[in-house]
Amino acid sequence: MATDSSYEAIPDFGVLYDAVPLYATRSDVPFYLDQAARAAAAGSAGVLELGCGTGRVLLALARAGHAVTGLDLSPAMLTHCRTKLAAEAAAVQNRVTLCQGDMRDFSLGPPGAGGFAAAFAPFRGLQHLATAAEQLGCFQAVRRHLAPGGRFVFDVFNPNYQLMTQDRSREVEDTAELQLPDGRYLRRAMRVIRVRWVEQLSEGELIYYLRSGNSTRRLVQAISMRWYTPSELQHLLDRAGFRVENLYGDFNRSALADESPDIIVVAARGSSD
């Protein structure tokens, strides 16, 4: 059994990640495509995606005609993304730039002198930032890379405190067994080991069961997720030089409410330096 918080510890992790139906059917891609189209209409160039992973959102953006720079800390995820990108048409490949880096503090060459039209952090990537220093470091780096008035768009989960107070230490299957392209079989479960209320962190595990014939491997990825309140996000963004334009509770743009599954933020970069 392997247990680690990094993607590199689990062989072929990008393949396993892409096989999870919950990820493939996530409804956020049309929302981010629409945000990219709005940014392009404003006249600035290019989109920056933080935590681009295997390219689930990034490739959709490139196929839609957007120049997109993807940043990710994981070499394994970027390698799998490059493999998928190589299967795309040349025009799509030419729109994509992939960079290894840490979203907590990064420096890239934005397209042209004006900066990116938009920066996206899809699928709760910002919840891997545990401290206020890390969060502000990320937000300030994003601001440096955006054109004046450029949008920073991201989503995090809306904390369900009733659920979080329950014992969720037993494994719960979230992916029934399915066959991978290489013939192996995968199923996945998850559990929450501990909730650290003071730090606003949920410590959990994603457990991958890989079966080949009569042999099954159990691979465990430790994962900590930092949750936010809407007012906290507004405060952090204000400190980093952003103005919150919209807070949604779902990708259908419904208003944020107590029962909303997500907090989706659209913030504009201020014009002052």
N, C-alpha and C positions, 0 to 999 in steps of 0.2 A: 504494500500500500504506500502511495506517495501522498504527502500532504504539504502544500506550500501555497503562499499567497500570490506568487508570480505565475504568469502564463508559461514561462519557459520551463517550469518544473514538470509539466504534463506534455508528453510527446504528442505532436499533431494537434495541439490545442485549438488552432484555428479551424480545423476540420470539425472537431467536436462542437465548437461554438456555433458554427454555421448550420449544424444539423438540428439544433434545438428549435422545434416549431414555434415556441413562444417568442423567439427572436425574429424568425423569418416572417411571421404574420403581424408583427407589431405595427400599429397604425400611424406611426410618426413620420414615415417617409413623405407622404403627400404634404404634410404640414411644412416640413423643412424645404421641400421643393417650392412651395408657394412663397415661403420667406425668401428664398434665393431669387425667385423671379421678381419679387418686390424690390429687393436690393439692386438687382441688375437694372431695373427700370429707373432707379435713381441716378444711374450714370457711373457709379464707381465699379472697379474691376475686382472680380475674384471673390471666392469664399474660402474661409479658413475653417477647418473642422478639427476640434480638439478630441482626442481619443477616437480616432477614425477606425481603429481595430482592423477587421477584415474587409472593410469597405462597404458595409451594408447600406449606409446612407451616402457615402462618398461616391460610389459608382453610379448610384441613381442621379446624383447631382451632375456628374460628368456626362452621363448619357443625355441629360436634358440640355446640355450645351454650356454648362457653367465651368469656368476654370476653377479648380478646387485644389487647395493645399491641405494635405492630411498630416496631422501630428499625432504620434503615439509613442509611448515609452517602451513598448514591448517589441523587440526584434522578431519574435515568433509571429505575432499578429501581423506585423508589416510584411513579413515574408509571405504569409498566406495571402495577404492583400495583393501583393505584387504578382503572385501566381494567377489570381483571378483577373487582375488587370490585363495580364498578357493575353488573355482569351478575348478581350474586347477589341472592337474596331480601332484602327489606328487613330482616328479622330478623337475617340474617347481617351485613349492612352495619352495623347498629346495634351489633354486638358488637365492631367493629374500630376501633382508633385507630392511625393511622400517624404516625410522627414521624421527621423527618430528624435524625440525630445520629451522633456518633462513639462507638463502643462502648468506646473507651479511657477515656472520662470523660464521663458524661452525668448529667443531672438531669431527671427526669420527675415528673409528678404521679401517684403510684400510686393505684389504686382504693381509696377510703376511707383511713382513717388507719393501717390495719394493714400496708399493703404488699402486694405481689404474692404469690400462693400459690406460684408457680414462675417461674423464668427459664430459657429454653432458648436454646442456641446451636447449631442444627443444621448439619449438612453442613460441618464443619471450618472454620467461620467464625473461630474463635479462632486458627487457624493463620496468619491475616494479621497477628497481633500479633508483631512481631519481637523485642522486647526484654522483659526482666523488668519494667522500669518500666511498659511498656504493658500487660503481662499483669496485673500487680498493680493497676494503675489500673482496668482492666476489672472484675476480680474484686471489688474494693472498692466500685465503683459498683453492681455487681449486689447485693452484700450490703446496701447502703443501701436498696435498693428492695424487698427481700424482707421478708415477715413473719417473725417469729421461728419457726425451724423450717422455713421455706420451702426448697424444693429448687432447686438450680442443676444443670441437666442439659445436657450437651454431648457432642459427639463430635469426635475428631481421628483421623487415621490412625495405625496402629501402624507405626513405621518398619521397613521391610524393608531392612536394611543390605546384604544380598547384592545386591538389585536396585539399590540406590542407588550401588553401586560400579561398576556397568556403564555403558558409554557409551550414553546414550539421546539423543544430539544429533540423530539423524535423525528426521524427521517420521513419526509413526505415526498412522494414521487411527483415530479412535474413534467417528466418526459417518459411516456411509455416506450417500451423497447422498439427500436426501429433499426433498419439495416443501413449501414454506411456504404458509400460507393465502393470501398475496398473489400466489402463482404463481411466485415465485423458487425457486431450488433451493439447498440448503445442504448442505455436507459439512464435517466438522471433523477436524483433526489436532492432535497435541500433540507436544512434545518438551521435554527437560530440557537446558538450556544449561550449567548449572554447579551443583555441590553445594558449598556453603560450610560445611565441617565445623565450624569454630570457632563460627560463629554459628548452627549447626543450621538452615540455610536451603537449600531447593532452589529454584533459579531456573529457571523454565520459560516456555513460550509455548503458548497456545491459538490455533490458526490456523483462522480461519473463511473458507471459500471460498463466495462468493455468486455464483451464476450466473443470469443473465437473458439468454435467447437465446444469442448467441455471445459475450457479454461476461461475464468472471469477475473479481470483485474478491477480493483476498486481504487479509484484515483480521487483524491480530495483536494479541492481548492478552497483555502480559507479566504473569506471575504468580509471586510468591514465596510459598513455603509454609514456615512454621516448624514443625519437628517437635518432639515432646515424648517424654520417657520417663514411665512411670507414676509413678516415685518423684518426679520433678520436678514433676508435676502435683499430687501429694499435698502436697509441700512448699509450693508456691505457694498452694494452697487453704488450708492451715493458716495461713500468714502472713496471709491475707485474712479469716480468721475463719470458715472452713467446716470441716465434718467430713465426710470421704469415707465414704459409706455403701456404695456398690457400684462396682466396676470390672468392666465387661463387655468381651468381645472381639468381640461381634456384636450385632445388634439382636434376635436370638433369645434374648438374655440368657445366652449361653454364657460360661463363665469366661474371663477374659483369659489368653491363652497366647502363647508366642513367635510362633506362626504366625497369630494372630488378625489380621484385616484392620483392625480399629478398636480404639481405646480409648474406651469410652463411660463417662462419669463421672456418678454421681448423688451430689451433695454437699448437706448440710443446713447452713443458716445457724445459727451459734451464737447462743445467747440473750444473751450479754454484748455491751455496746456498746463 
